[in-house]
């Protein structure tokens, strides 16, 4: 197969359109700064907290309907070992938006945080927040890697271009327009990208369904035809793992800065919440085409196609099933449109991860820890450099060519077992303090490391109930990551309470209290009045630390 010239032309036009939109948005950002004298860093990271509901819905939905979403979803439905039962990404993304809108959006937006790390840094200090910020940066890099792998695989199959060349060009375009305009560029390009994703994927569906090489998907859903039924199955042994994956992909999304960046940039707390509720059904609808394409691929006699035998799964190419299906089961011009949808999805997620990482590093690490007196201009350069370095790191890891689903679960696992419990505790449990945070973090990481991770070759040392030996390796059947997450929350709350009691009862010396959890009792003076009566006065009332009062309440 030679170079697909029409497809290449379409992709160049798409990239120029996205880049042009990003440049236009950067000019809008500059005009806003010049006219209002607003803080440039806040404009770059949060769009001056003026993102409207319509733009917010587009950018919120596009952020999570990325390359990993549509490529990984098709892979899950097609794979005989998984099937529709395990393809939970649309439901989990919708659930995360609903939970985020109900419990997180209003609280975070009203307190005017810049990043999701702010409440942790304010309450626990720089050391703990610095460690957690590094974990977030790693998850964002994995996000970039997963989305770019999906695009590189698709473009190399359909356009017959080098896998590495496709990835580096796409990453370069995303880096450039994110550098230029920050959140404004990301949000406005998301409008184009989400529109293209919606129409392109749904346009491919009729051609996929009517191709002559596939059986009726309603018959293959529950019957073995060319491979196992694409609906999949769920037995007693795998039930807890399914629950674990479902919770990881839903609540884990709330541990990403990408989600909170959209709610914090909204024009009001009400807008932030409504944006979440509208985006929830949209992300579910956008997952339907990928499910149908995966079902058709599982119902196809590949020996009758140009692809030939053995099937993609037998060749170890299940992760490429979306571009393979588009290339072999649709006309050439339709496959080109399909690759445009994949490219748009990848761009919409990659730029969000780049901006997320730069927000965390510039605001919570550089500004608050390394250079507390950094100027606004200096921070702008830090943001740009971080965008480039994150893009380079994420792009460099694509040589692994791992499953998109594996990278998605690994990234969400970090946010689910580490970030989510920390954020829940700091926002909803006033008793929590730095000591509890450290204990919760250490216990969560310790349990997670000992429980093993087959996808990266980490052996299971701690065997939970139901752990079985498969092919010489122990495989956990228990909801390991949920156990780690709940253990982290429990340890954080309990340790916070116990240490606070030890200091307040005088069982530990106050000089050891580095996180200042001991309640300071105001000094009382006796003042003699003219009638020889006594009145108690607290002269230090005005000096009581405001944050201490909040903890006392």
MOJOVEN-V184805 format. One record per pair of residues at least 12 apart in sequence whose C-alpha atoms are under 6 Angstrom apart, sorted by sequence separation. I is the first residue (numbers start at 0). J is the second residue. D is the distance in whole Angstrom. If there is no record, write none. Layout:
BEGIN
i->I j->J d->D
i->I j->J d->D
END
This chain:
BEGIN
i->449 j->461 d->5
i->524 j->536 d->6
i->523 j->536 d->6
i->72 j->86 d->6
i->151 j->165 d->5
i->503 j->517 d->5
i->523 j->537 d->5
i->151 j->166 d->5
i->502 j->517 d->6
i->499 j->516 d->6
i->147 j->166 d->6
i->361 j->382 d->6
i->357 j->382 d->5
i->357 j->385 d->5
i->357 j->386 d->6
i->353 j->386 d->5
i->443 j->483 d->5
i->443 j->487 d->5
i->439 j->487 d->4
i->439 j->490 d->5
i->439 j->491 d->4
i->436 j->491 d->5
i->435 j->491 d->4
i->435 j->494 d->5
i->435 j->495 d->4
i->431 j->492 d->6
i->434 j->495 d->6
i->432 j->495 d->5
i->431 j->495 d->5
i->229 j->294 d->6
i->416 j->484 d->5
i->420 j->488 d->5
i->67 j->145 d->6
i->67 j->146 d->5
i->66 j->146 d->5
i->66 j->149 d->6
i->214 j->298 d->5
i->318 j->402 d->6
i->213 j->298 d->5
i->213 j->299 d->4
i->212 j->299 d->6
i->200 j->288 d->6
i->212 j->300 d->6
i->257 j->355 d->6
i->256 j->355 d->6
i->210 j->328 d->6
i->207 j->328 d->6
i->429 j->550 d->6
i->207 j->329 d->6
i->206 j->329 d->6
i->58 j->186 d->5
i->61 j->189 d->6
i->58 j->189 d->5
i->61 j->193 d->6
i->57 j->190 d->6
i->46 j->182 d->6
i->46 j->183 d->6
i->199 j->336 d->6
i->43 j->181 d->5
i->44 j->182 d->6
i->199 j->337 d->6
i->43 j->182 d->6
i->115 j->256 d->6
i->199 j->340 d->6
i->196 j->340 d->4
i->195 j->340 d->6
i->84 j->230 d->6
i->82 j->229 d->5
i->83 j->230 d->5
i->84 j->231 d->5
i->79 j->227 d->5
i->82 j->230 d->5
i->83 j->231 d->6
i->82 j->231 d->4
i->81 j->231 d->6
i->192 j->343 d->5
i->25 j->179 d->5
i->95 j->249 d->5
i->3 j->158 d->5
i->21 j->176 d->5
i->25 j->180 d->4
i->95 j->250 d->6
i->108 j->263 d->5
i->2 j->158 d->6
i->24 j->180 d->6
i->2 j->159 d->5
i->91 j->248 d->6
i->92 j->249 d->6
i->18 j->176 d->6
i->91 j->249 d->4
i->104 j->262 d->6
i->189 j->347 d->6
i->24 j->183 d->6
i->25 j->184 d->6
i->24 j->184 d->5
i->108 j->268 d->5
i->251 j->411 d->5
i->254 j->414 d->5
i->21 j->184 d->4
i->105 j->268 d->5
i->251 j->414 d->5
i->251 j->415 d->4
i->254 j->418 d->5
i->254 j->419 d->5
i->104 j->271 d->6
i->20 j->188 d->6
i->104 j->272 d->6
i->247 j->415 d->6
i->153 j->322 d->5
i->17 j->188 d->6
i->100 j->272 d->5
i->100 j->275 d->5
i->173 j->350 d->6
i->96 j->275 d->5
i->97 j->276 d->6
i->96 j->279 d->6
i->93 j->279 d->4
i->150 j->342 d->6
i->89 j->283 d->5
i->89 j->286 d->6
i->146 j->345 d->5
i->178 j->383 d->5
i->143 j->349 d->5
i->139 j->352 d->5
i->50 j->264 d->6
i->50 j->265 d->5
i->48 j->264 d->4
i->49 j->265 d->6
i->50 j->266 d->5
i->73 j->289 d->5
i->77 j->293 d->5
i->48 j->265 d->5
i->49 j->266 d->4
i->73 j->290 d->6
i->76 j->293 d->5
i->48 j->266 d->5
i->52 j->270 d->6
i->56 j->274 d->5
i->60 j->278 d->6
i->45 j->264 d->5
i->69 j->289 d->6
i->73 j->293 d->5
i->77 j->297 d->5
i->136 j->356 d->5
i->52 j->274 d->6
i->56 j->278 d->6
i->60 j->282 d->6
i->243 j->478 d->5
i->240 j->476 d->6
i->239 j->477 d->5
i->240 j->478 d->5
i->243 j->481 d->6
i->239 j->478 d->5
i->74 j->317 d->6
i->74 j->318 d->5
i->144 j->393 d->5
i->148 j->397 d->6
i->143 j->393 d->5
i->144 j->394 d->6
i->140 j->393 d->5
i->144 j->397 d->6
i->145 j->403 d->5
i->145 j->406 d->6
i->141 j->410 d->6
i->138 j->410 d->5
i->66 j->341 d->6
i->66 j->344 d->5
i->65 j->344 d->4
i->66 j->345 d->4
i->65 j->345 d->5
i->65 j->348 d->5
i->62 j->347 d->6
i->61 j->347 d->6
i->62 j->348 d->5
i->123 j->433 d->5
i->6 j->335 d->5
i->71 j->403 d->6
i->71 j->404 d->5
i->67 j->403 d->6
END
